[in-house]
Amino acid sequence: MDFISKSKQEDIIVLKVKGNIQHSDTPNFEKELENVILEQNIYKIVLDLTLVNHISSSALGSLIALERKIKRKNGDIRLVITEPEVLKVMQITLLNRVFQIFSNVQDAIQSYKHLKL
């Protein structure tokens, strides 16, 4: 994983991940996600994975843990995925049933407009 950039649109945090998320990247990936919740106190998150070609199973575990924490705070997380390989992993693991997946950030952000959190 090369880096994670953060931006804010109203009460939504957008995290853009660049680079593959290998097993060795998982602790750093999880720490970055946790920091957003703790520092920003925002529970509407869009995780932009359009620049990710591979995501490890341990990183998927981190996403699930984050999703549970956010749900307990009455929040939600949206994923933006365009890479076919990453989409396939989400389908094989049935995580496409856990997370709402979008093809672009604007649609993911817009989906929060219909949700009262």
PASE-551853 format. One record per residue (C-alpha): residue number from 1; y, z, x. Coordinates in steps of 0.001 Angstrom, whole numbers, plus 524288, in hexadecimal, padded with zeros to 5 digits. Example, Ala and Ser with C-alpha at 12.3 -4.5 7.8 and 13.67 -1.06 7.14 Angstrom:
BEGIN
TORKOL   tikol   north      up    east
TORKOL       1   7EE6C   81E78   8300C
TORKOL       2   7FBDC   81BE4   83566
This chain:
BEGIN
TORKOL   tikol   north      up    east
TORKOL       1   80000   80000   80000
TORKOL       2   80CE3   7FBEA   805C2
TORKOL       3   8166D   8037F   7FD48
TORKOL       4   81A42   80818   7EFBE
TORKOL       5   82807   8058B   7EAF5
TORKOL       6   82E06   80CF2   7DFA1
TORKOL       7   83814   808F9   7D5B5
TORKOL       8   83C84   80EDB   7C8F5
TORKOL       9   83FBE   80837   7BC22
TORKOL      10   844DE   811EF   7B244
TORKOL      11   83A2A   81C3C   7B110
TORKOL      12   82F9A   813DC   7B762
TORKOL      13   82B9E   813F7   7C5B5
TORKOL      14   8268D   80723   7CB49
TORKOL      15   81E11   8084C   7D75F
TORKOL      16   81B53   7FBA3   7DE96
TORKOL      17   80FCE   7FC33   7E7E2
TORKOL      18   80EAB   7F250   7F2DA
TORKOL      19   80217   7F011   7FA58
TORKOL      20   7F3EC   7F318   7F801
TORKOL      21   7F096   80101   7F453
TORKOL      22   7E52E   80472   7FD1C
TORKOL      23   7DD4B   810FB   7FCC7
TORKOL      24   7E524   81610   80865
TORKOL      25   7F1D6   813B7   800D0
TORKOL      26   7EDB5   81BC8   7F518
TORKOL      27   7F341   8290C   7F969
TORKOL      28   80081   822D6   7FC1C
TORKOL      29   7FFE1   81AF5   7EF75
TORKOL      30   7FCA5   82728   7E79B
TORKOL      31   8075D   82F08   7EE4E
TORKOL      32   81195   824A1   7EB33
TORKOL      33   80D86   8245E   7DCE5
TORKOL      34   80DA5   83333   7DC04
TORKOL      35   81B2A   833C7   7E23B
TORKOL      36   820BD   82B35   7D78A
TORKOL      37   81C35   834B0   7CD30
TORKOL      38   820E5   840AF   7D487
TORKOL      39   82DDC   83B6B   7D996
TORKOL      40   83231   83317   7CE42
TORKOL      41   82C29   83AE5   7C330
TORKOL      42   82A1B   82DE1   7BC66
TORKOL      43   81D8F   82AFA   7B53D
TORKOL      44   81F4E   81CB0   7B1F3
TORKOL      45   81A3A   81506   7BD71
TORKOL      46   81821   8068F   7BFEB
TORKOL      47   80F77   80425   7CBA5
TORKOL      48   811C7   7F656   7D091
TORKOL      49   80589   7F1C6   7D7B3
TORKOL      50   80905   7E355   7D812
TORKOL      51   80968   7E392   7E704
TORKOL      52   7FC2F   7EA5B   7E817
TORKOL      53   7F007   7E21D   7EAAE
TORKOL      54   7E659   7ED50   7EBFF
TORKOL      55   7E5A8   7FB26   7E6C5
TORKOL      56   7DB50   804C4   7EB3A
TORKOL      57   7D306   80CF5   7E222
TORKOL      58   7D969   81954   7E75F
TORKOL      59   7E6D7   813DB   7E3D4
TORKOL      60   7E1B3   81128   7D623
TORKOL      61   7DDAD   81F71   7D58D
TORKOL      62   7EB84   82343   7D947
TORKOL      63   7F0DA   81ABF   7CE52
TORKOL      64   7E7F9   8215A   7C480
TORKOL      65   7EC22   82ED8   7C93D
TORKOL      66   7FA75   82AF0   7C847
TORKOL      67   7F878   82573   7BAB3
TORKOL      68   7F285   83254   7B623
TORKOL      69   7FDC5   83A4D   7BBB9
TORKOL      70   807CD   8316D   7B581
TORKOL      71   80100   831D2   7A845
TORKOL      72   80161   840BE   7A8A4
TORKOL      73   81034   83F88   7A9FB
TORKOL      74   81083   8361D   79E56
TORKOL      75   81310   82A90   7A74E
TORKOL      76   80C06   81E07   7AA87
TORKOL      77   809CA   8145C   7B577
TORKOL      78   809AE   8058A   7B485
TORKOL      79   803C5   7FC79   7BEAC
TORKOL      80   808B8   7EF0C   7C266
TORKOL      81   7FDD0   7E6E8   7C851
TORKOL      82   7FD4F   7D855   7CAED
TORKOL      83   7F32D   7D76D   7D5CC
TORKOL      84   7E643   7D2C5   7CFC7
TORKOL      85   7DE1A   7DB29   7D900
TORKOL      86   7E53E   7E7A5   7D529
TORKOL      87   7E47E   7E411   7C6C7
TORKOL      88   7D5E7   7E1E6   7C847
TORKOL      89   7D437   7EF69   7CE55
TORKOL      90   7DB9E   7F562   7C2EF
TORKOL      91   7D2BF   7EE52   7B94E
TORKOL      92   7C60B   7F19A   7C05A
TORKOL      93   7C9B1   80000   7C0F3
TORKOL      94   7CE82   7FF82   7B2CA
TORKOL      95   7DBA7   804C6   7B733
TORKOL      96   7E1FC   7F9D3   7AF8C
TORKOL      97   7DE95   80269   7A3D5
TORKOL      98   7E546   80E3E   7A9D7
TORKOL      99   7F1B8   807BB   7AEAE
TORKOL     100   7FA9D   7FE16   7A80E
TORKOL     101   7FB5A   7F26F   7B141
TORKOL     102   80671   7E8A5   7B14A
TORKOL     103   80923   7DC15   7B8AB
TORKOL     104   81752   7DF73   7BBB6
TORKOL     105   81FFB   7EB55   7BD49
TORKOL     106   8294E   7E7F2   7B236
TORKOL     107   81E57   7E7AC   7A82E
TORKOL     108   81957   7F4BB   7AD30
TORKOL     109   826DB   7FAC9   7AC2C
TORKOL     110   828F1   7F4CF   79EC6
TORKOL     111   81C36   7FADD   799F7
TORKOL     112   82262   8084F   79B81
TORKOL     113   82D13   804AB   791DF
TORKOL     114   822FB   80506   786FB
TORKOL     115   81DA9   81226   78B42
TORKOL     116   82404   81F38   788E5
TORKOL     117   820C4   82873   793F7
